[in-house]
């Protein structure tokens, strides 16, 4: 069920959820078989108690171990894959960025390259061929652009 992780476990009793043991885990909060939330933690029991006390409703926790360095990426992959209703933003990762961050980055790159023509009243226009070139650039330099967008999102907090 949890993509990219090992040793998947399922708990219906909060007291059975593992305490802090140095292992990073991706977890799913579920109700009636539906995934409501995807998260990650190194202290599962404390994190699950936080969710319980914050009012999130769930009847089951599924968790699986992962490498700490891969946790953000695996959390993001599972959020996109499972589309849980209680998740908001994705954690910084090497696979996905928000459409807002991608748009801001593309616009910033276009401005730096002077591809916009001023049109008055704060509007700017761009040639379709320049948009096509930006798309080709994104395809060939995607990882660098994602890294830049993530740094920008992290700074905003």
C-alpha positions as CSV (number, residue, x, y, z in Angstrom):
1,X,0.0,0.0,0.0
2,X,2.8,2.5,0.9
3,X,4.9,3.0,-2.2
4,X,8.7,2.7,-1.8
5,X,8.9,1.5,1.8
6,X,9.6,-1.7,3.7
7,X,8.2,-3.6,6.7
8,X,4.7,-2.3,6.5
9,X,2.7,-2.6,9.7
10,X,-0.9,-1.8,10.6
11,X,-2.3,-0.6,14.0
12,X,-5.8,0.0,15.3
13,X,-4.7,0.7,18.9
14,X,-2.6,3.9,19.4
15,X,-0.7,2.3,22.2
16,X,0.6,-0.3,19.8
17,X,2.2,2.3,17.4
18,X,6.0,2.3,17.7
19,X,7.7,4.8,20.0
20,X,10.7,6.7,18.9
21,X,13.3,4.1,17.8
22,X,15.5,5.9,15.3
23,X,13.6,4.6,12.3
24,X,11.9,7.0,9.8
25,X,8.5,5.9,8.7
26,X,5.9,6.9,6.2
27,X,2.4,6.5,7.6
28,X,-1.2,6.6,6.4
29,X,-4.1,7.6,8.6
30,X,-7.1,5.6,7.4
31,X,-10.9,5.4,8.1
32,X,-13.1,2.7,6.7
33,X,-10.3,1.6,4.4
34,X,-9.8,5.1,2.8
35,X,-6.5,6.9,3.2
36,X,-7.2,10.3,4.8
37,X,-3.7,11.6,5.4
38,X,-0.1,10.7,4.5
39,X,2.8,11.8,6.7
40,X,6.3,10.9,7.9
41,X,7.9,10.7,11.3
42,X,10.8,9.4,13.4
43,X,8.6,9.4,16.5
44,X,5.5,7.6,15.3
45,X,3.5,7.4,18.5
46,X,4.0,11.1,19.4
47,X,3.0,12.1,15.8
48,X,-0.1,9.9,15.8
49,X,-1.1,11.3,19.2
50,X,-0.7,14.8,17.7
51,X,-3.1,13.9,14.9
52,X,-5.5,12.3,17.3
53,X,-5.6,15.4,19.5
54,X,-5.9,17.8,16.6
55,X,-9.2,16.3,15.6
56,X,-8.2,14.2,12.7
57,X,-10.6,11.2,12.6
58,X,-9.0,7.8,11.7
59,X,-9.5,4.2,12.8
60,X,-6.3,2.7,11.5
61,X,-2.6,3.6,11.1
62,X,-0.5,1.9,8.4
63,X,3.3,2.7,8.5
64,X,6.4,1.5,6.8
65,X,10.1,2.1,7.3
66,X,12.1,4.1,4.8
67,X,15.5,5.7,4.5
68,X,15.5,9.1,6.3
69,X,17.1,10.8,3.2
70,X,14.2,9.6,1.1
71,X,11.3,10.4,3.4
72,X,10.3,13.7,1.8
73,X,10.3,12.3,-1.7
74,X,8.4,9.1,-0.6
75,X,5.9,11.1,1.4
76,X,5.3,13.3,-1.7
77,X,5.0,10.3,-4.0
78,X,2.4,8.7,-1.7
79,X,0.4,11.9,-1.3
80,X,0.2,12.4,-5.1
81,X,-0.5,8.7,-5.7
82,X,-3.2,8.3,-2.9
83,X,-4.6,11.9,-3.0
84,X,-5.7,11.9,0.7
85,X,-8.2,14.7,1.5
86,X,-6.4,16.0,4.7
87,X,-3.0,16.7,3.1
88,X,-2.2,20.2,1.9
89,X,1.2,21.1,0.6
90,X,3.8,18.6,-0.5
91,X,7.1,18.4,1.4
92,X,10.2,19.6,-0.4
93,X,11.3,16.7,-2.7
94,X,13.1,15.8,-5.9
95,X,10.0,14.6,-7.8
96,X,7.1,17.1,-7.5
97,X,6.6,20.8,-7.0
98,X,3.4,22.7,-6.8
99,X,1.9,24.3,-9.9
100,X,2.2,27.6,-8.2
101,X,5.9,27.2,-7.6
102,X,6.4,25.9,-11.1
103,X,4.5,28.9,-12.6
104,X,6.5,31.4,-10.5
105,X,9.7,29.8,-11.5
106,X,8.8,29.8,-15.2
107,X,7.7,33.5,-15.1
108,X,10.9,34.4,-13.2
109,X,13.1,32.7,-15.8
110,X,11.2,34.4,-18.6
111,X,11.6,37.8,-17.0
112,X,15.4,37.2,-16.6
113,X,15.6,36.3,-20.3
114,X,13.6,39.4,-21.2
115,X,11.0,37.3,-23.0
116,X,8.1,39.4,-21.9
117,X,6.9,42.4,-23.9
118,X,5.3,45.1,-21.7
119,X,1.7,45.8,-22.7
120,X,0.8,48.5,-20.2
121,X,-1.3,48.4,-17.0
122,X,1.0,45.8,-15.6
123,X,0.3,43.2,-18.3
124,X,3.1,41.4,-20.2
125,X,2.9,39.2,-23.2
126,X,5.1,36.4,-24.5
127,X,5.5,34.8,-27.9
128,X,4.3,31.2,-28.2
129,X,7.7,30.1,-29.5
130,X,9.3,31.4,-26.3
131,X,6.8,29.4,-24.3
132,X,7.8,26.3,-26.3
133,X,11.5,27.0,-25.6
134,X,10.8,27.3,-21.9
135,X,9.0,23.9,-21.9
136,X,12.0,22.4,-23.7
137,X,14.3,23.9,-21.1
138,X,12.2,22.6,-18.3
139,X,12.3,19.1,-19.9
140,X,16.1,19.2,-20.2
141,X,16.9,20.9,-16.9
142,X,14.0,19.8,-14.7
143,X,15.9,18.7,-11.6
144,X,17.8,22.0,-11.3
145,X,14.5,24.0,-11.7
146,X,12.8,21.8,-9.1
147,X,15.7,22.4,-6.7
148,X,15.4,26.2,-7.2
149,X,11.6,26.1,-6.7
150,X,12.0,24.1,-3.5
151,X,14.5,26.5,-2.1
152,X,12.1,29.3,-2.8
153,X,9.2,27.5,-1.1
154,X,11.4,26.7,2.0
155,X,12.4,30.3,2.4
156,X,8.7,31.3,2.4
157,X,8.2,28.8,5.2
